[in-house]
Amino acid sequence: MHIKSDDIVKVISGEDKGTVGKVLRMLRDEHKLVVEGVNRVYRHVRRSQKNPQGGRLSKEMPISISNVMLICPVCGKASRTGVRLKSDGAKECFCKKCDATIRALSPASAAKTRS
């Protein structure tokens, strides 16, 4: 996946379109993620020892990973990402708008470094 926890993303479709937020957690099996301040719902909670007040708690729910775009840390724009191999065999994720490296995905392979 091209997005990880703690990345900054922009919502591109749905009720919260245009909202920018930080990824709180990933649900890889379901291809969903939870973004801070996006897709908020109310959970009605009965009084208990844990919640002596009771009432309505607001919390974020997961959204599909296809509804967000990663914001490039270099150019600051929401952009598509790609994966490329460097000459030493390392794999990196890059921004398709400004061609800047976003993060390293895997280190250089041992076969390439020995040669």
SVG drawing of the C-alpha trace seen along z (x, -y; Angstrom):
<svg xmlns="http://www.w3.org/2000/svg" viewBox="-28 -22 60 33">
<polyline fill="none" stroke="black" stroke-width="0.4" points="0.0,0.0 1.2,-3.5 -0.1,-5.0 1.0,-4.3 0.1,-5.4 1.0,-9.0 0.9,-10.1 -1.0,-13.3 -3.8,-12.6 -6.5,-14.5 -10.0,-13.1 -11.0,-13.2 -14.5,-11.9 -17.4,-11.5 -19.0,-13.7 -15.7,-15.0 -14.2,-15.8 -11.3,-18.3 -10.5,-17.6 -6.8,-17.1 -5.9,-14.9 -3.4,-12.5 -3.9,-8.7 -4.5,-7.3 -4.6,-3.6 -4.8,-1.2 -7.2,1.7 -5.2,3.6 -7.5,6.6 -10.5,4.3 -8.5,1.8 -9.6,-1.0 -8.0,-3.6 -9.0,-5.9 -8.2,-9.6 -8.2,-12.2 -11.4,-14.3 -13.0,-12.5 -16.2,-10.4 -17.2,-11.2 -20.2,-9.4 -21.9,-9.5 -21.8,-6.5 -24.5,-6.5 -23.1,-5.3 -25.1,-4.2 -23.9,-5.3 -21.3,-3.0 -18.3,-3.1 -16.2,-3.7 -18.4,-6.5 -20.3,-8.0 -21.7,-10.8 -23.0,-8.6 -24.3,-10.4 -23.0,-10.7 -19.3,-10.1 -18.0,-11.3 -15.5,-9.0 -13.9,-8.5 -14.9,-5.6 -12.9,-3.9 -13.0,-5.1 -11.9,-3.3 -8.2,-3.8 -9.3,-4.7 -11.0,-7.9 -7.8,-9.5 -4.6,-10.8 -1.2,-11.1 0.0,-14.7 3.6,-15.0 5.9,-16.4 8.0,-18.2 5.5,-20.0 2.6,-20.0 0.0,-18.8 -2.2,-15.7 -0.6,-13.6 -0.5,-10.1 2.5,-8.0 4.7,-5.6 7.4,-3.0 10.8,-3.0 14.1,-1.2 17.3,-3.1 20.6,-2.1 21.8,-0.4 18.7,1.8 16.8,-0.1 13.1,-0.6 11.5,-4.0 8.1,-5.6 8.0,-8.9 5.6,-11.8 4.4,-11.8 3.9,-15.6 7.3,-16.8 9.3,-13.6 10.6,-13.8 11.3,-10.8 8.6,-10.3 10.1,-7.2 12.4,-4.3 10.5,-1.0 13.4,1.5 17.1,1.2 19.6,1.9 19.9,5.6 23.0,7.5 23.6,8.7 23.7,5.2 26.0,3.8 28.6,6.7 29.1,6.1"/>
</svg>
